[in-house]
Structure formats: C-alpha cells, structure tokens
Amino acid sequence: MKASPLVDIKKELKTLSSNEIQEICLKLIRFKKENKELLTYLLFYAHHEDDYILSVKTYIDEAFETINTNSYFYIKKSVRKILKNIKKFARYSQKKETEVELLLYFCKKLKDFKPSIKNNTTLFILYSNQLKLAKKTIATFHEDLQYDYNLLIQELQF
C-alpha cells in the first residue's frame, strides 16, 4: 500500500467529524509507541516547553543512573540509546532551543560520568560531535542566546 500525499489526507480529515478523528488518533497511538509519545507531547507539553525539557532531563538522569559500568562496551551501548531517545524527543518539539538545551544537558552528564569518557575514544568522539552539533545550531540563534549558550559550551569543553 502506498501512503497518500499530505494534501489528500488533510482534505479527508476535513470531511470527518471530531469523534471520527478521535477514533483515528486512538488507533494511531495503539499502533506505535512513537505516535503515543508524540501525541503526549502535543497534548500536554506543546504549550509548556519548560516542563517538557524538565521531563526529558529527568529521563536522562534516570537513564545515566542505570548504565552498566562493567565495561565500556555496555557504556557505549547505553549512551547511544540515550542519545537516540534525546534526538527523538527533540524532534517532537521541533524547537532548536529545546534541542540545544537537551544536547548540552546530555554532554554535561556524559562529561561528569564515571568512569571518564576520556579513556574511551568512541565515547569522546561522540561527546565532541554532540558539542559541535550544538555549536552549529547555536550559531543560528539571536546574539544574546548565542552568548549564554557559548558560555555553557566553554564549561563543557575538556
């Protein structure tokens, strides 16, 4: 089955009643976890971005606490999973400020992590790449925001 273009879907949605749209939404959230997460963001956090950032930071804290530190293999695997979820959460928001905020928080947690990421090349490169990505995104912000975020980045550099 080929997916219909967005224009056709919009036209079809306009013809449906609110109850029918509600039924479709409920079917969507039963189908895939990401759909449920996105709908949760849209309903509860879209107008409260600070609360959303705080909830994702709480997730990051909990995820870093559960990392198995027996070997760097497990650490790398867990850190990649955390980063993948952060990117997904940032994509829900579609706000660059939220993305930068989450990336910098991730980098802060990774820098403070024990055992140190300096001892593992892969983790250090992953850390450096996320800082570069944050810098690149920050360059598009207003000058005042750039200054504030650049101060945070200077603290995070080894």
N, C-alpha and C positions, 0 to 999 in steps of 0.2 A: 504494500500500500504506500502510495506517495502522499506526503504531507501537503496540505493545501496552503496556498500563499496567505500571508497575514491579512491582506486586504479582504480575501474571501471569508476568512474566519471572523473578522470584525463585522462584516455585513451580516453574517449568520447570527452572531451574538446579539446584534441589534433587534433581530426578529424574535428572540427568546424572552420569556418572562423572567422575573427575578428568581422565582422558585426553580425554574429550569436551569438557570445559570448557577444557582446554589448547588443543585444536584451534580452538575458537571464539575464544579470545584471540589466537591466531596469525593467524587470518583478520582479526580486527579491526585488528591493528597493520599488516597489509599494506594495509588499505583506506584509511587516512588517517594522515597524519603526526602529527596531534594525539593520536590514540589511542596511537601508539607513544611519544610524549613522556610522556603521562600514565602509561602502564604502566611506563616507565622510572622516573618519579618514585616510583610506588607500590612498585616492587620494590627500588630502590636508594637512594632518598633519604628516603622517608617516615619512617624511624626515625633519620635523620641530617640534621636540618633545617639545621644549620650548614654541612654540606658542600653541601647544595643551594643555600643562599644564596651560598656562595662560588663555586659553578659558574656561577650566574646573573650574579654580579658580574663574573666573568671574561668571560662573553659580552658584558656591557655595555661593558667596557673594549675588547674587540676591535671591537665594533660602532662605538664612537665613534672609534677609530683609522682606520676605513675610510671615514668620511664624506667625501664630496667637498665641499671648501670653496670651490669656484669661485664659487658664488652661494648666496644664502640660499634659493633655491628647492630646491636639492639638499639643503641642510642640513635644511630643514623636513621634506622628504620622508623623509629618513633618520631624523630624530629621532622622527617619528610612528611609523615602523616599529619602532624600538627600543622605544618606549613600549607599542605594541600587544603586542609579544612579552613585555614585562615583566608586563603585565596578565594575559596568558595563563599565564605561569609562576606568578604569584601565585595564580591561580585553581586551579591544580593542587594547591597546598599547602593552600588554604582556611584559612590561619592569618593573622590580622590582623597579627601581629608581623612575619611574613615580608613581607607586602605593604608595610608601612610601611618596613621596612628597605630593600627594593628601590626604593621610590619616593624615599626620601631619598638613596640612592646615585645614582640617576638624576639627581636635582636637583643633587647635588654635581658630577657630571660635566658637566652642562649649564651650571652656573654657571662652572666653570673652562674651558669650551670656548672656543677661539679660532677665528674672530672672536666677539666678545662678543655674547650674545643681547640685550643692552640696545639694540642697534642695529636690532633687528627686533621689531616689535610682536607678531606672531603667536607667535614663539618665547617672548617674555617673558610673554605671557598663558598659554601652555601651561605654562611653568615655574610661574607663580603659581598656576594651577589645581591642579597636582600638589601643591604645598605646602599649599594649602587642604584638599585631599583627605586628605593625611597628617595634618594637624592635626585634622580631623574624626574620623578613625579613632583617633588617639591619645587623644582625649577619652574613649574607652570603656575605656582601659587602667587598670590599677592606678596609684595615685598615684606610686609610685617610678619606674615605667616612664614615666609621663607627664612627670615632671621630666627624666629623662635624654633623652627624645626631644625635648622642648621646647628643651633646650639646643642640640641639633643643628639644630633648625629656626631658632633665632635666629642661628646661624652662617651658615645658608644664605640668609637674607634679605638683599636688596640694601640 
